[in-house]
Amino acid sequence: MPVEVNVRIKEVIQRNHNVKSFRLEINDWLDFKAGQFLMVTLKDDPALSRYLSISSSPTEKCYLEFTKKLTQSDFSASLNGLKPGDSVKIKYPMGQFVLDESAQKAAFLSGGIGITPIRSICKYVVDKNTGTDIVLVYSNRSIRDIVFKEDFSAMSSAYPLLRVAHVLCEAEKGFKCTVGQINAGVIKNEIPDYPERKFYLCGPPQMVEAMRNILTGQLGLNGEKVVTENFQGY
Ligand SMILES: Cc1cc2nc3c(=O)[nH]c(=O)nc-3n(C[C@H](O)[C@H](O)[C@H](O)COP(=O)(O)OP(=O)(O)OC[C@H]3O[C@@H](n4cnc5c(N)ncnc54)[C@H](O)[C@@H]3O)c2cc1C
């Protein structure tokens, strides 16, 4: 059952030009699964509540982290003003976007801020050395929009069964990526053994729907092999 608690901000980390992570001090640690989400409420105001994925892994016991793309909304403005020591209310854990540990091979397709629960799952797999073989295909407009870029580089160096393929709308000199968007050709090219993998899709609803249609339509995968998380609100 999810619980509601008031917690203090421990640290704020700027991830890229418009994305920040907020690390929370957790005194009574509650078990959660990598990939689950929480609800954050600011100033005790229900209008300032949002669902946000937990971007830290259960193996990172010193804090609980969420990561928000900052927009023009009142919620984003209030969040952006928070400093270490300030309090927020959270309700957690919730959600079913979790790794099926019985599947030896997984593939993640994500865009932009949709990477947050995937970062949690990958960090868990790396820290626990579960042996799960993972390919992540991560699409962004440009290199400056990639979230957790260094984090994923470090994880794939430490755990060779994690491979990250970047897809960008615009080419970046000296950076290995596919230019364009994730489509059936990119999936076949980056994940040649795709029929053997369980797929996890996360991002804005339109992107998730498009990816699911490619996998179950053009690539003929069974819908049961596709797990999704929709970031309603983008
Ligand atoms: C399970 C889950 C996990 C998420 N994880 C993250 C995350 O890790 N990082 C992150 O940045 N965002 C995440 N989101 C999206 C987040 O909850 C916000 O909706 C989004 O960040 C936009 O909020 P905003 O305040 O920036 O913009 P707003 O201006 O509030 O939102 C933009 C538009 O979306 C609409 N909207 C807002 N919330 C919802 C909603 N729940 N359902 C339908 N429409 C809505 C608003 O009415 C507005 O029209 C997640 C959403 C879900 C459901």
PDBQT file of the ligand as one rigid body, heavy atoms in Angstrom, charges set to zero:
ROOT
HETATM    1  C1  LIG A 301       3.168   7.554 -14.077  1.00  0.00    +0.000 C 
HETATM    2  C2  LIG A 301       3.723   8.900 -14.477  1.00  0.00    +0.000 A 
HETATM    3  C3  LIG A 301       5.076   9.159 -14.303  1.00  0.00    +0.000 A 
HETATM    4  C4  LIG A 301       5.606  10.401 -14.673  1.00  0.00    +0.000 A 
HETATM    5  N1  LIG A 301       6.941  10.621 -14.477  1.00  0.00    +0.000 NA
HETATM    6  C5  LIG A 301       7.456  11.818 -14.814  1.00  0.00    +0.000 A 
HETATM    7  C6  LIG A 301       8.849  12.078 -14.590  1.00  0.00    +0.000 A 
HETATM    8  O1  LIG A 301       9.604  11.244 -14.101  1.00  0.00    +0.000 OA
HETATM    9  N2  LIG A 301       9.312  13.304 -14.926  1.00  0.00    +0.000 N 
HETATM   10  C7  LIG A 301       8.489  14.291 -15.471  1.00  0.00    +0.000 A 
HETATM   11  O2  LIG A 301       8.985  15.381 -15.761  1.00  0.00    +0.000 OA
HETATM   12  N3  LIG A 301       7.187  14.053 -15.710  1.00  0.00    +0.000 NA
HETATM   13  C8  LIG A 301       6.645  12.858 -15.388  1.00  0.00    +0.000 A 
HETATM   14  N4  LIG A 301       5.306  12.622 -15.590  1.00  0.00    +0.000 N 
HETATM   15  C9  LIG A 301       4.459  13.715 -16.130  1.00  0.00    +0.000 C 
HETATM   16  C10 LIG A 301       4.074  14.670 -14.977  1.00  0.00    +0.000 C 
HETATM   17  O3  LIG A 301       3.165  14.077 -14.067  1.00  0.00    +0.000 OA
HETATM   18  C11 LIG A 301       3.404  15.957 -15.492  1.00  0.00    +0.000 C 
HETATM   19  O4  LIG A 301       2.177  15.669 -16.087  1.00  0.00    +0.000 OA
HETATM   20  C12 LIG A 301       4.277  16.671 -16.494  1.00  0.00    +0.000 C 
HETATM   21  O5  LIG A 301       5.558  16.818 -15.926  1.00  0.00    +0.000 OA
HETATM   22  C13 LIG A 301       3.685  18.038 -16.884  1.00  0.00    +0.000 C 
HETATM   23  O6  LIG A 301       3.513  18.793 -15.739  1.00  0.00    +0.000 OA
HETATM   24  P1  LIG A 301       3.859  20.347 -15.709  1.00  0.00    +0.000 P 
HETATM   25  O7  LIG A 301       3.473  20.845 -14.368  1.00  0.00    +0.000 OA
HETATM   26  O8  LIG A 301       5.262  20.566 -16.134  1.00  0.00    +0.000 OA
HETATM   27  O9  LIG A 301       3.001  20.966 -16.881  1.00  0.00    +0.000 OA
HETATM   28  P2  LIG A 301       1.435  21.278 -16.924  1.00  0.00    +0.000 P 
HETATM   29  O10 LIG A 301       1.277  22.602 -17.599  1.00  0.00    +0.000 OA
HETATM   30  O11 LIG A 301       0.769  21.046 -15.642  1.00  0.00    +0.000 OA
HETATM   31  O12 LIG A 301       0.989  20.144 -17.856  1.00  0.00    +0.000 OA
HETATM   32  C14 LIG A 301       0.931  20.290 -19.249  1.00  0.00    +0.000 C 
HETATM   33  C15 LIG A 301      -0.451  19.812 -19.706  1.00  0.00    +0.000 C 
HETATM   34  O13 LIG A 301      -0.707  18.478 -19.254  1.00  0.00    +0.000 OA
HETATM   35  C16 LIG A 301      -1.917  18.405 -18.520  1.00  0.00    +0.000 C 
HETATM   36  N5  LIG A 301      -1.697  17.418 -17.450  1.00  0.00    +0.000 N 
HETATM   37  C17 LIG A 301      -0.889  17.542 -16.377  1.00  0.00    +0.000 A 
HETATM   38  N6  LIG A 301      -0.906  16.393 -15.640  1.00  0.00    +0.000 NA
HETATM   39  C18 LIG A 301      -1.773  15.563 -16.267  1.00  0.00    +0.000 A 
HETATM   40  C19 LIG A 301      -2.242  14.251 -15.992  1.00  0.00    +0.000 A 
HETATM   41  N7  LIG A 301      -1.814  13.539 -14.918  1.00  0.00    +0.000 N 
HETATM   42  N8  LIG A 301      -3.117  13.680 -16.854  1.00  0.00    +0.000 NA
HETATM   43  C20 LIG A 301      -3.556  14.351 -17.945  1.00  0.00    +0.000 A 
HETATM   44  N9  LIG A 301      -3.141  15.599 -18.251  1.00  0.00    +0.000 NA
HETATM   45  C21 LIG A 301      -2.285  16.204 -17.426  1.00  0.00    +0.000 A 
HETATM   46  C22 LIG A 301      -2.159  19.807 -18.003  1.00  0.00    +0.000 C 
HETATM   47  O14 LIG A 301      -3.550  20.033 -17.786  1.00  0.00    +0.000 OA
HETATM   48  C23 LIG A 301      -1.596  20.662 -19.157  1.00  0.00    +0.000 C 
HETATM   49  O15 LIG A 301      -2.532  20.806 -20.191  1.00  0.00    +0.000 OA
HETATM   50  C24 LIG A 301       4.751  11.403 -15.237  1.00  0.00    +0.000 A 
HETATM   51  C25 LIG A 301       3.383  11.147 -15.401  1.00  0.00    +0.000 A 
HETATM   52  C26 LIG A 301       2.875   9.914 -15.030  1.00  0.00    +0.000 A 
HETATM   53  C27 LIG A 301       1.400   9.664 -15.198  1.00  0.00    +0.000 C 
ENDROOT
TORSDOF 0
